[in-house]
Amino acid sequence: MHHCVYGNGYYKRDDSLILSAKDNDGKRLETIEVSLKTFKVVQSRGVCNSNTDKHDEIVRLVNDNINLIKTAV
């Protein structure tokens, strides 16, 4: 997706959860970083660090399901 989640090593952080939002066809839309300390969305970015037209919906979906995430980690 040409963004910095790999290059900056966000996936290596003990306090970060990295999620991938996909459309119904399986195409990746945005990569989401959730803080495992605060359980808040730190960032959500599409191709080349852009926001997609689904950005607000993706962040809202993660926030609406944060309690499920808390119980899973």
Distance bins in CASP14 RR format, pairs under 12 A and 6 or more apart:
PFRMAT RR
TARGET T0000
AUTHOR 0000-0000-0000
RMODE 2
METHOD distances of the structure
MODEL  1
1 7 0 0 0 0 0 1 0 0 0 0 0
1 18 0 0 0 0 0 1 0 0 0 0 0
1 20 0 0 0 0 1 0 0 0 0 0 0
1 21 0 0 0 0 0 1 0 0 0 0 0
1 22 0 0 0 0 0 1 0 0 0 0 0
1 27 0 0 0 0 0 1 0 0 0 0 0
1 28 1 0 0 1 0 0 0 0 0 0 0
1 29 0 0 0 0 1 0 0 0 0 0 0
1 30 0 0 0 0 1 0 0 0 0 0 0
1 31 1 0 0 1 0 0 0 0 0 0 0
1 32 0 0 0 0 0 1 0 0 0 0 0
1 44 0 0 0 0 0 1 0 0 0 0 0
1 45 1 0 0 1 0 0 0 0 0 0 0
1 46 1 0 1 0 0 0 0 0 0 0 0
1 47 1 0 1 0 0 0 0 0 0 0 0
1 48 1 0 0 1 0 0 0 0 0 0 0
1 49 0 0 0 0 1 0 0 0 0 0 0
1 50 0 0 0 0 1 0 0 0 0 0 0
1 52 0 0 0 0 0 1 0 0 0 0 0
2 28 0 0 0 0 0 1 0 0 0 0 0
2 31 0 0 0 0 0 1 0 0 0 0 0
2 45 0 0 0 0 0 1 0 0 0 0 0
2 46 0 0 0 0 1 0 0 0 0 0 0
2 47 1 0 1 0 0 0 0 0 0 0 0
2 48 1 0 1 0 0 0 0 0 0 0 0
2 49 0 0 0 0 1 0 0 0 0 0 0
2 50 0 0 0 0 1 0 0 0 0 0 0
3 9 0 0 0 0 0 1 0 0 0 0 0
3 10 0 0 0 0 1 0 0 0 0 0 0
3 18 0 0 0 0 0 1 0 0 0 0 0
3 20 0 0 0 0 0 1 0 0 0 0 0
3 28 0 0 0 0 0 1 0 0 0 0 0
3 30 0 0 0 0 1 0 0 0 0 0 0
3 31 1 0 0 1 0 0 0 0 0 0 0
3 32 0 0 0 0 0 1 0 0 0 0 0
3 33 0 0 0 0 0 1 0 0 0 0 0
3 43 0 0 0 0 1 0 0 0 0 0 0
3 44 0 0 0 0 0 1 0 0 0 0 0
3 45 1 0 1 0 0 0 0 0 0 0 0
3 46 1 0 0 1 0 0 0 0 0 0 0
3 47 1 0 0 1 0 0 0 0 0 0 0
3 48 1 0 0 1 0 0 0 0 0 0 0
3 49 1 0 1 0 0 0 0 0 0 0 0
3 50 0 0 0 0 1 0 0 0 0 0 0
3 51 0 0 0 0 0 1 0 0 0 0 0
3 52 0 0 0 0 0 1 0 0 0 0 0
4 10 1 0 0 1 0 0 0 0 0 0 0
4 11 0 0 0 0 0 1 0 0 0 0 0
4 18 0 0 0 0 0 1 0 0 0 0 0
4 31 0 0 0 0 1 0 0 0 0 0 0
4 33 0 0 0 0 0 1 0 0 0 0 0
4 43 0 0 0 0 1 0 0 0 0 0 0
4 45 0 0 0 0 1 0 0 0 0 0 0
4 46 0 0 0 0 0 1 0 0 0 0 0
4 48 0 0 0 0 1 0 0 0 0 0 0
4 49 1 0 0 1 0 0 0 0 0 0 0
5 11 1 0 0 1 0 0 0 0 0 0 0
5 12 0 0 0 0 0 1 0 0 0 0 0
5 13 0 0 0 0 0 1 0 0 0 0 0
5 16 0 0 0 0 1 0 0 0 0 0 0
5 17 0 0 0 0 0 1 0 0 0 0 0
5 18 1 0 0 1 0 0 0 0 0 0 0
5 19 0 0 0 0 0 1 0 0 0 0 0
5 20 0 0 0 0 1 0 0 0 0 0 0
5 28 0 0 0 0 0 1 0 0 0 0 0
5 30 0 0 0 0 0 1 0 0 0 0 0
5 31 1 0 1 0 0 0 0 0 0 0 0
5 32 0 0 0 0 1 0 0 0 0 0 0
5 33 1 0 0 1 0 0 0 0 0 0 0
5 42 0 0 0 0 0 1 0 0 0 0 0
5 43 0 0 0 0 1 0 0 0 0 0 0
5 44 0 0 0 0 0 1 0 0 0 0 0
5 45 1 0 0 1 0 0 0 0 0 0 0
5 46 0 0 0 0 0 1 0 0 0 0 0
5 49 0 0 0 0 1 0 0 0 0 0 0
6 12 0 0 0 0 1 0 0 0 0 0 0
6 18 0 0 0 0 1 0 0 0 0 0 0
6 31 0 0 0 0 1 0 0 0 0 0 0
7 31 0 0 0 0 0 1 0 0 0 0 0
7 49 0 0 0 0 0 1 0 0 0 0 0
8 16 0 0 0 0 0 1 0 0 0 0 0
8 18 0 0 0 0 0 1 0 0 0 0 0
8 31 0 0 0 0 0 1 0 0 0 0 0
8 33 0 0 0 0 0 1 0 0 0 0 0
8 42 0 0 0 0 0 1 0 0 0 0 0
8 43 0 0 0 0 0 1 0 0 0 0 0
8 45 0 0 0 0 0 1 0 0 0 0 0
8 49 0 0 0 0 0 1 0 0 0 0 0
9 16 0 0 0 0 1 0 0 0 0 0 0
9 18 0 0 0 0 1 0 0 0 0 0 0
9 33 0 0 0 0 0 1 0 0 0 0 0
10 16 1 0 1 0 0 0 0 0 0 0 0
10 17 0 0 0 0 1 0 0 0 0 0 0
10 18 1 0 0 1 0 0 0 0 0 0 0
10 19 0 0 0 0 0 1 0 0 0 0 0
10 31 0 0 0 0 1 0 0 0 0 0 0
10 32 0 0 0 0 0 1 0 0 0 0 0
10 33 1 0 1 0 0 0 0 0 0 0 0
10 34 0 0 0 0 0 1 0 0 0 0 0
10 35 0 0 0 0 0 1 0 0 0 0 0
10 42 0 0 0 0 1 0 0 0 0 0 0
10 43 0 0 0 0 1 0 0 0 0 0 0
10 45 0 0 0 0 0 1 0 0 0 0 0
11 17 0 0 0 0 1 0 0 0 0 0 0
11 18 1 0 1 0 0 0 0 0 0 0 0
11 19 0 0 0 0 0 1 0 0 0 0 0
11 20 0 0 0 0 0 1 0 0 0 0 0
11 31 0 0 0 0 1 0 0 0 0 0 0
11 32 0 0 0 0 0 1 0 0 0 0 0
11 33 0 0 0 0 1 0 0 0 0 0 0
12 18 0 0 0 0 1 0 0 0 0 0 0
12 33 0 0 0 0 0 1 0 0 0 0 0
13 33 0 0 0 0 1 0 0 0 0 0 0
13 34 0 0 0 0 0 1 0 0 0 0 0
13 35 0 0 0 0 1 0 0 0 0 0 0
13 36 0 0 0 0 1 0 0 0 0 0 0
13 37 0 0 0 0 0 1 0 0 0 0 0
13 42 0 0 0 0 1 0 0 0 0 0 0
14 35 0 0 0 0 0 1 0 0 0 0 0
14 36 1 0 0 1 0 0 0 0 0 0 0
14 37 0 0 0 0 1 0 0 0 0 0 0
14 73 0 0 0 0 0 1 0 0 0 0 0
15 33 0 0 0 0 0 1 0 0 0 0 0
15 34 0 0 0 0 1 0 0 0 0 0 0
15 35 1 0 0 1 0 0 0 0 0 0 0
15 36 1 0 1 0 0 0 0 0 0 0 0
15 37 1 0 1 0 0 0 0 0 0 0 0
15 38 0 0 0 0 1 0 0 0 0 0 0
15 39 0 0 0 0 0 1 0 0 0 0 0
15 40 0 0 0 0 0 1 0 0 0 0 0
15 42 0 0 0 0 1 0 0 0 0 0 0
15 73 0 0 0 0 0 1 0 0 0 0 0
16 31 0 0 0 0 0 1 0 0 0 0 0
16 32 0 0 0 0 0 1 0 0 0 0 0
16 33 1 0 1 0 0 0 0 0 0 0 0
16 34 1 0 0 1 0 0 0 0 0 0 0
16 35 1 0 0 1 0 0 0 0 0 0 0
16 36 1 0 0 1 0 0 0 0 0 0 0
16 37 0 0 0 0 1 0 0 0 0 0 0
16 38 0 0 0 0 0 1 0 0 0 0 0
16 39 0 0 0 0 0 1 0 0 0 0 0
16 40 0 0 0 0 0 1 0 0 0 0 0
16 41 0 0 0 0 0 1 0 0 0 0 0
16 42 1 0 0 1 0 0 0 0 0 0 0
16 43 0 0 0 0 1 0 0 0 0 0 0
16 73 0 0 0 0 0 1 0 0 0 0 0
17 31 0 0 0 0 0 1 0 0 0 0 0
17 32 0 0 0 0 1 0 0 0 0 0 0
17 33 1 0 0 1 0 0 0 0 0 0 0
17 34 1 0 1 0 0 0 0 0 0 0 0
17 35 1 0 0 1 0 0 0 0 0 0 0
17 36 1 0 1 0 0 0 0 0 0 0 0
17 37 0 0 0 0 0 1 0 0 0 0 0
17 38 0 0 0 0 0 1 0 0 0 0 0
17 39 0 0 0 0 1 0 0 0 0 0 0
17 40 0 0 0 0 0 1 0 0 0 0 0
17 41 0 0 0 0 0 1 0 0 0 0 0
17 42 0 0 0 0 1 0 0 0 0 0 0
17 43 0 0 0 0 0 1 0 0 0 0 0
17 62 0 0 0 0 1 0 0 0 0 0 0
17 66 0 0 0 0 0 1 0 0 0 0 0
17 68 0 0 0 0 0 1 0 0 0 0 0
17 69 1 0 0 1 0 0 0 0 0 0 0
17 70 0 0 0 0 0 1 0 0 0 0 0
17 72 0 0 0 0 1 0 0 0 0 0 0
17 73 1 0 0 1 0 0 0 0 0 0 0
18 30 0 0 0 0 0 1 0 0 0 0 0
18 31 1 0 0 1 0 0 0 0 0 0 0
18 32 1 0 0 1 0 0 0 0 0 0 0
18 33 1 0 1 0 0 0 0 0 0 0 0
18 34 1 0 0 1 0 0 0 0 0 0 0
18 35 0 0 0 0 0 1 0 0 0 0 0
18 36 0 0 0 0 0 1 0 0 0 0 0
18 41 0 0 0 0 0 1 0 0 0 0 0
18 42 0 0 0 0 0 1 0 0 0 0 0
18 43 0 0 0 0 0 1 0 0 0 0 0
18 44 0 0 0 0 0 1 0 0 0 0 0
18 45 0 0 0 0 0 1 0 0 0 0 0
18 62 0 0 0 0 0 1 0 0 0 0 0
18 69 0 0 0 0 0 1 0 0 0 0 0
18 73 0 0 0 0 0 1 0 0 0 0 0
19 28 0 0 0 0 0 1 0 0 0 0 0
19 29 0 0 0 0 0 1 0 0 0 0 0
19 30 0 0 0 0 1 0 0 0 0 0 0
19 31 1 0 0 1 0 0 0 0 0 0 0
19 32 1 0 1 0 0 0 0 0 0 0 0
19 33 1 0 0 1 0 0 0 0 0 0 0
19 34 1 0 0 1 0 0 0 0 0 0 0
19 36 0 0 0 0 0 1 0 0 0 0 0
19 41 0 0 0 0 1 0 0 0 0 0 0
19 42 0 0 0 0 0 1 0 0 0 0 0
19 43 0 0 0 0 0 1 0 0 0 0 0
19 44 0 0 0 0 1 0 0 0 0 0 0
19 45 0 0 0 0 0 1 0 0 0 0 0
19 58 0 0 0 0 1 0 0 0 0 0 0
19 59 0 0 0 0 0 1 0 0 0 0 0
19 61 0 0 0 0 1 0 0 0 0 0 0
19 62 1 0 0 1 0 0 0 0 0 0 0
19 65 0 0 0 0 0 1 0 0 0 0 0
19 66 0 0 0 0 0 1 0 0 0 0 0
19 68 0 0 0 0 0 1 0 0 0 0 0
19 69 0 0 0 0 1 0 0 0 0 0 0
19 72 0 0 0 0 0 1 0 0 0 0 0
19 73 0 0 0 0 0 1 0 0 0 0 0
20 26 0 0 0 0 1 0 0 0 0 0 0
20 27 0 0 0 0 0 1 0 0 0 0 0
20 28 1 0 1 0 0 0 0 0 0 0 0
20 29 0 0 0 0 1 0 0 0 0 0 0
20 30 1 0 0 1 0 0 0 0 0 0 0
20 31 1 0 1 0 0 0 0 0 0 0 0
20 32 1 0 0 1 0 0 0 0 0 0 0
20 33 0 0 0 0 0 1 0 0 0 0 0
20 34 0 0 0 0 0 1 0 0 0 0 0
20 44 0 0 0 0 0 1 0 0 0 0 0
20 45 0 0 0 0 0 1 0 0 0 0 0
20 46 0 0 0 0 0 1 0 0 0 0 0
20 58 0 0 0 0 0 1 0 0 0 0 0
20 62 0 0 0 0 0 1 0 0 0 0 0
21 27 0 0 0 0 1 0 0 0 0 0 0
21 28 1 0 0 1 0 0 0 0 0 0 0
21 29 1 0 1 0 0 0 0 0 0 0 0
21 30 1 0 1 0 0 0 0 0 0 0 0
21 31 1 0 0 1 0 0 0 0 0 0 0
21 32 1 0 0 1 0 0 0 0 0 0 0
21 33 0 0 0 0 0 1 0 0 0 0 0
21 34 0 0 0 0 0 1 0 0 0 0 0
21 41 0 0 0 0 0 1 0 0 0 0 0
21 44 1 0 0 1 0 0 0 0 0 0 0
21 45 0 0 0 0 0 1 0 0 0 0 0
21 46 0 0 0 0 1 0 0 0 0 0 0
21 51 0 0 0 0 0 1 0 0 0 0 0
21 52 0 0 0 0 1 0 0 0 0 0 0
21 54 1 0 0 1 0 0 0 0 0 0 0
21 55 0 0 0 0 1 0 0 0 0 0 0
21 56 0 0 0 0 0 1 0 0 0 0 0
21 57 0 0 0 0 1 0 0 0 0 0 0
21 58 1 0 1 0 0 0 0 0 0 0 0
21 59 0 0 0 0 1 0 0 0 0 0 0
21 60 0 0 0 0 0 1 0 0 0 0 0
21 61 1 0 0 1 0 0 0 0 0 0 0
21 62 0 0 0 0 1 0 0 0 0 0 0
21 65 0 0 0 0 0 1 0 0 0 0 0
22 28 1 0 1 0 0 0 0 0 0 0 0
22 29 1 0 0 1 0 0 0 0 0 0 0
22 30 0 0 0 0 1 0 0 0 0 0 0
22 31 0 0 0 0 0 1 0 0 0 0 0
22 32 0 0 0 0 0 1 0 0 0 0 0
22 46 0 0 0 0 0 1 0 0 0 0 0
22 52 0 0 0 0 0 1 0 0 0 0 0
22 54 0 0 0 0 0 1 0 0 0 0 0
22 58 0 0 0 0 0 1 0 0 0 0 0
22 61 0 0 0 0 0 1 0 0 0 0 0
23 29 1 0 1 0 0 0 0 0 0 0 0
23 30 0 0 0 0 0 1 0 0 0 0 0
23 52 0 0 0 0 1 0 0 0 0 0 0
23 53 0 0 0 0 0 1 0 0 0 0 0
23 54 1 0 0 1 0 0 0 0 0 0 0
23 57 0 0 0 0 0 1 0 0 0 0 0
23 58 0 0 0 0 0 1 0 0 0 0 0
24 54 0 0 0 0 0 1 0 0 0 0 0
27 46 0 0 0 0 0 1 0 0 0 0 0
27 47 0 0 0 0 0 1 0 0 0 0 0
27 52 0 0 0 0 0 1 0 0 0 0 0
27 54 0 0 0 0 0 1 0 0 0 0 0
28 45 0 0 0 0 0 1 0 0 0 0 0
28 46 1 0 0 1 0 0 0 0 0 0 0
28 47 0 0 0 0 1 0 0 0 0 0 0
28 52 0 0 0 0 1 0 0 0 0 0 0
28 54 0 0 0 0 0 1 0 0 0 0 0
28 58 0 0 0 0 0 1 0 0 0 0 0
29 44 0 0 0 0 1 0 0 0 0 0 0
29 45 0 0 0 0 1 0 0 0 0 0 0
29 46 1 0 0 1 0 0 0 0 0 0 0
29 47 0 0 0 0 1 0 0 0 0 0 0
29 50 0 0 0 0 0 1 0 0 0 0 0
29 51 0 0 0 0 0 1 0 0 0 0 0
29 52 1 0 1 0 0 0 0 0 0 0 0
29 53 0 0 0 0 1 0 0 0 0 0 0
29 54 1 0 1 0 0 0 0 0 0 0 0
29 55 0 0 0 0 1 0 0 0 0 0 0
29 57 0 0 0 0 1 0 0 0 0 0 0
29 58 1 0 0 1 0 0 0 0 0 0 0
29 59 0 0 0 0 0 1 0 0 0 0 0
29 61 0 0 0 0 0 1 0 0 0 0 0
30 41 0 0 0 0 0 1 0 0 0 0 0
30 43 0 0 0 0 1 0 0 0 0 0 0
30 44 1 0 1 0 0 0 0 0 0 0 0
30 45 1 0 1 0 0 0 0 0 0 0 0
30 46 1 0 1 0 0 0 0 0 0 0 0
30 47 0 0 0 0 1 0 0 0 0 0 0
30 48 0 0 0 0 0 1 0 0 0 0 0
30 49 0 0 0 0 0 1 0 0 0 0 0
30 50 0 0 0 0 1 0 0 0 0 0 0
30 51 1 0 0 1 0 0 0 0 0 0 0
30 52 1 0 1 0 0 0 0 0 0 0 0
30 53 0 0 0 0 0 1 0 0 0 0 0
30 54 1 0 0 1 0 0 0 0 0 0 0
30 55 1 0 0 1 0 0 0 0 0 0 0
30 56 0 0 0 0 0 1 0 0 0 0 0
30 57 0 0 0 0 1 0 0 0 0 0 0
30 58 1 0 1 0 0 0 0 0 0 0 0
30 59 0 0 0 0 1 0 0 0 0 0 0
30 61 0 0 0 0 0 1 0 0 0 0 0
30 62 0 0 0 0 1 0 0 0 0 0 0
31 41 0 0 0 0 0 1 0 0 0 0 0
31 42 0 0 0 0 0 1 0 0 0 0 0
31 43 0 0 0 0 1 0 0 0 0 0 0
31 44 1 0 0 1 0 0 0 0 0 0 0
31 45 1 0 1 0 0 0 0 0 0 0 0
31 46 1 0 0 1 0 0 0 0 0 0 0
31 47 0 0 0 0 1 0 0 0 0 0 0
31 48 0 0 0 0 0 1 0 0 0 0 0
31 49 0 0 0 0 1 0 0 0 0 0 0
31 50 0 0 0 0 0 1 0 0 0 0 0
31 51 0 0 0 0 0 1 0 0 0 0 0
31 52 0 0 0 0 0 1 0 0 0 0 0
31 55 0 0 0 0 0 1 0 0 0 0 0
31 58 0 0 0 0 1 0 0 0 0 0 0
31 62 0 0 0 0 0 1 0 0 0 0 0
32 40 0 0 0 0 0 1 0 0 0 0 0
32 41 1 0 0 1 0 0 0 0 0 0 0
32 42 0 0 0 0 1 0 0 0 0 0 0
32 43 1 0 0 1 0 0 0 0 0 0 0
32 44 1 0 1 0 0 0 0 0 0 0 0
32 45 0 0 0 0 1 0 0 0 0 0 0
32 46 0 0 0 0 1 0 0 0 0 0 0
32 51 0 0 0 0 0 1 0 0 0 0 0
32 52 0 0 0 0 0 1 0 0 0 0 0
32 54 0 0 0 0 0 1 0 0 0 0 0
32 55 0 0 0 0 0 1 0 0 0 0 0
32 57 0 0 0 0 0 1 0 0 0 0 0
32 58 1 0 0 1 0 0 0 0 0 0 0
32 59 1 0 0 1 0 0 0 0 0 0 0
32 60 0 0 0 0 0 1 0 0 0 0 0
32 61 0 0 0 0 1 0 0 0 0 0 0
32 62 1 0 1 0 0 0 0 0 0 0 0
32 63 0 0 0 0 0 1 0 0 0 0 0
32 65 0 0 0 0 0 1 0 0 0 0 0
32 66 0 0 0 0 0 1 0 0 0 0 0
32 69 0 0 0 0 0 1 0 0 0 0 0
33 39 0 0 0 0 0 1 0 0 0 0 0
33 40 0 0 0 0 1 0 0 0 0 0 0
33 41 1 0 0 1 0 0 0 0 0 0 0
33 42 1 0 1 0 0 0 0 0 0 0 0
33 43 1 0 1 0 0 0 0 0 0 0 0
33 44 1 0 0 1 0 0 0 0 0 0 0
33 45 0 0 0 0 1 0 0 0 0 0 0
33 46 0 0 0 0 0 1 0 0 0 0 0
33 59 0 0 0 0 0 1 0 0 0 0 0
33 62 0 0 0 0 0 1 0 0 0 0 0
34 40 1 0 0 1 0 0 0 0 0 0 0
34 41 1 0 1 0 0 0 0 0 0 0 0
34 42 1 0 0 1 0 0 0 0 0 0 0
34 43 0 0 0 0 1 0 0 0 0 0 0
34 44 0 0 0 0 1 0 0 0 0 0 0
34 58 0 0 0 0 0 1 0 0 0 0 0
34 59 0 0 0 0 0 1 0 0 0 0 0
34 61 0 0 0 0 0 1 0 0 0 0 0
34 62 1 0 0 1 0 0 0 0 0 0 0
34 63 0 0 0 0 1 0 0 0 0 0 0
34 65 0 0 0 0 0 1 0 0 0 0 0
34 66 1 0 0 1 0 0 0 0 0 0 0
34 68 0 0 0 0 0 1 0 0 0 0 0
34 69 1 0 0 1 0 0 0 0 0 0 0
34 70 0 0 0 0 1 0 0 0 0 0 0
34 72 0 0 0 0 0 1 0 0 0 0 0
34 73 0 0 0 0 1 0 0 0 0 0 0
35 41 0 0 0 0 1 0 0 0 0 0 0
35 42 1 0 1 0 0 0 0 0 0 0 0
35 43 0 0 0 0 1 0 0 0 0 0 0
35 62 0 0 0 0 0 1 0 0 0 0 0
35 66 0 0 0 0 0 1 0 0 0 0 0
35 69 0 0 0 0 0 1 0 0 0 0 0
35 70 0 0 0 0 0 1 0 0 0 0 0
35 73 0 0 0 0 0 1 0 0 0 0 0
36 42 0 0 0 0 0 1 0 0 0 0 0
36 66 0 0 0 0 0 1 0 0 0 0 0
36 69 0 0 0 0 1 0 0 0 0 0 0
36 70 0 0 0 0 1 0 0 0 0 0 0
36 72 0 0 0 0 0 1 0 0 0 0 0
36 73 1 0 0 1 0 0 0 0 0 0 0
37 70 0 0 0 0 0 1 0 0 0 0 0
37 73 0 0 0 0 0 1 0 0 0 0 0
38 63 0 0 0 0 0 1 0 0 0 0 0
38 66 0 0 0 0 1 0 0 0 0 0 0
38 69 0 0 0 0 0 1 0 0 0 0 0
38 70 0 0 0 0 0 1 0 0 0 0 0
39 62 0 0 0 0 1 0 0 0 0 0 0
39 63 0 0 0 0 1 0 0 0 0 0 0
39 65 0 0 0 0 0 1 0 0 0 0 0
39 66 1 0 1 0 0 0 0 0 0 0 0
39 67 0 0 0 0 1 0 0 0 0 0 0
39 68 0 0 0 0 0 1 0 0 0 0 0
39 69 1 0 0 1 0 0 0 0 0 0 0
39 70 1 0 1 0 0 0 0 0 0 0 0
39 71 0 0 0 0 0 1 0 0 0 0 0
39 72 0 0 0 0 0 1 0 0 0 0 0
39 73 0 0 0 0 1 0 0 0 0 0 0
40 59 0 0 0 0 0 1 0 0 0 0 0
40 62 0 0 0 0 1 0 0 0 0 0 0
40 63 0 0 0 0 1 0 0 0 0 0 0
40 66 0 0 0 0 1 0 0 0 0 0 0
40 69 0 0 0 0 0 1 0 0 0 0 0
40 70 0 0 0 0 0 1 0 0 0 0 0
41 55 0 0 0 0 0 1 0 0 0 0 0
41 56 0 0 0 0 0 1 0 0 0 0 0
41 58 0 0 0 0 1 0 0 0 0 0 0
41 59 1 0 1 0 0 0 0 0 0 0 0
41 60 0 0 0 0 1 0 0 0 0 0 0
41 61 0 0 0 0 0 1 0 0 0 0 0
41 62 1 0 1 0 0 0 0 0 0 0 0
41 63 1 0 0 1 0 0 0 0 0 0 0
41 64 0 0 0 0 0 1 0 0 0 0 0
41 65 0 0 0 0 0 1 0 0 0 0 0
41 66 0 0 0 0 1 0 0 0 0 0 0
41 69 0 0 0 0 0 1 0 0 0 0 0
42 59 0 0 0 0 0 1 0 0 0 0 0
42 62 0 0 0 0 0 1 0 0 0 0 0
43 49 0 0 0 0 1 0 0 0 0 0 0
43 50 0 0 0 0 0 1 0 0 0 0 0
43 51 0 0 0 0 0 1 0 0 0 0 0
43 55 0 0 0 0 0 1 0 0 0 0 0
43 58 0 0 0 0 0 1 0 0 0 0 0
43 59 0 0 0 0 1 0 0 0 0 0 0
43 62 0 0 0 0 0 1 0 0 0 0 0
44 50 0 0 0 0 0 1 0 0 0 0 0
44 51 1 0 0 1 0 0 0 0 0 0 0
44 52 0 0 0 0 1 0 0 0 0 0 0
44 54 0 0 0 0 1 0 0 0 0 0 0
44 55 1 0 0 1 0 0 0 0 0 0 0
44 56 0 0 0 0 1 0 0 0 0 0 0
44 57 0 0 0 0 0 1 0 0 0 0 0
44 58 1 0 1 0 0 0 0 0 0 0 0
44 59 1 0 1 0 0 0 0 0 0 0 0
44 60 0 0 0 0 0 1 0 0 0 0 0
44 61 0 0 0 0 0 1 0 0 0 0 0
44 62 1 0 0 1 0 0 0 0 0 0 0
44 63 0 0 0 0 0 1 0 0 0 0 0
45 51 1 0 0 1 0 0 0 0 0 0 0
45 52 0 0 0 0 1 0 0 0 0 0 0
45 55 0 0 0 0 1 0 0 0 0 0 0
45 58 0 0 0 0 0 1 0 0 0 0 0
45 59 0 0 0 0 0 1 0 0 0 0 0
46 52 1 0 1 0 0 0 0 0 0 0 0
46 53 0 0 0 0 0 1 0 0 0 0 0
46 54 0 0 0 0 1 0 0 0 0 0 0
46 55 1 0 0 1 0 0 0 0 0 0 0
46 58 0 0 0 0 1 0 0 0 0 0 0
46 59 0 0 0 0 0 1 0 0 0 0 0
47 55 0 0 0 0 0 1 0 0 0 0 0
49 55 0 0 0 0 0 1 0 0 0 0 0
51 57 0 0 0 0 0 1 0 0 0 0 0
51 58 0 0 0 0 1 0 0 0 0 0 0
51 59 0 0 0 0 1 0 0 0 0 0 0
52 58 1 0 0 1 0 0 0 0 0 0 0
52 59 0 0 0 0 0 1 0 0 0 0 0
54 60 0 0 0 0 0 1 0 0 0 0 0
54 61 0 0 0 0 1 0 0 0 0 0 0
54 62 0 0 0 0 0 1 0 0 0 0 0
55 61 0 0 0 0 0 1 0 0 0 0 0
55 62 0 0 0 0 0 1 0 0 0 0 0
56 62 0 0 0 0 0 1 0 0 0 0 0
56 63 0 0 0 0 0 1 0 0 0 0 0
57 63 0 0 0 0 0 1 0 0 0 0 0
57 64 0 0 0 0 0 1 0 0 0 0 0
58 64 0 0 0 0 0 1 0 0 0 0 0
58 65 0 0 0 0 0 1 0 0 0 0 0
59 65 0 0 0 0 0 1 0 0 0 0 0
59 66 0 0 0 0 0 1 0 0 0 0 0
60 66 0 0 0 0 0 1 0 0 0 0 0
61 68 0 0 0 0 0 1 0 0 0 0 0
61 69 0 0 0 0 0 1 0 0 0 0 0
62 68 0 0 0 0 1 0 0 0 0 0 0
62 69 1 0 0 1 0 0 0 0 0 0 0
62 70 0 0 0 0 0 1 0 0 0 0 0
63 69 0 0 0 0 1 0 0 0 0 0 0
65 71 0 0 0 0 0 1 0 0 0 0 0
65 72 0 0 0 0 1 0 0 0 0 0 0
66 72 0 0 0 0 0 1 0 0 0 0 0
66 73 0 0 0 0 0 1 0 0 0 0 0
67 73 0 0 0 0 0 1 0 0 0 0 0
END
